[in-house]
Amino acid sequence: MFTGIVQQRLTIQHIQPLATGQSVTFTAPQPALDSGDSILIQGICSTITRVDAATITVEYMPETIRCSTVGQWHVGQQCNMETPVTPTTVLSGWIVTGHIDSATTITALSALPDASITLAIPPAYQSLVMAKGCITIDGVNLTVAAIQSNHCTVKLIPYTLQHTTLGHQSVGNQVNIEFDYIAKIVQRFT
């Protein structure tokens, strides 16, 4: 489990197609992590498969590539990263599983002082978006500020723009989204 509070950005060093998906090597996070550890990268729960002094490697299955932006990544790209919560972690964000619901398109952006991102919401997920509810974009947990038919808008503070990849987005870019976990449970059982 994660909170959607990005701890640092990692840079993609190498991408390798595999028969079982894709391997991606990143700069090593600080502090160091071990093989087998789970981390959140661009909102995707990722298992570290290899560690060396300067890099970590993770592998993605075809399903993850299909429903996320992994297939569009490139060497040199920066990615948001968070380590999982522990029993003593302050839950300053919200419940984030790292199981991406969909990739979607940024349809509008506005700059400071009223910075925002507007996203297209796929029809299958529109009932999971609510004003003042949570949505996770590329691993960043944010509050929905407004809903317009099949779009939603989130506001961004300067800190988020400076410390995550969201400050480097453009209209038309694809991002990974995960909808509110509790909303999904409620919808499933009502």
PyMOL commands that set and color helices and strands:
alter all, ss='L'
color gray80, all
select helices_A, chain A and resi 62-67+70-72+123-128+158-163+165-168+181-188
alter helices_A, ss='H'
color red, helices_A
select strands_A, chain A and resi 8-18+21-27+38-41+44-51+55-60+78-82+102-110+116-120+134-137+140-148+151-155+174-179
alter strands_A, ss='S'
color yellow, strands_A
deselect
rebuild
show_as cartoon
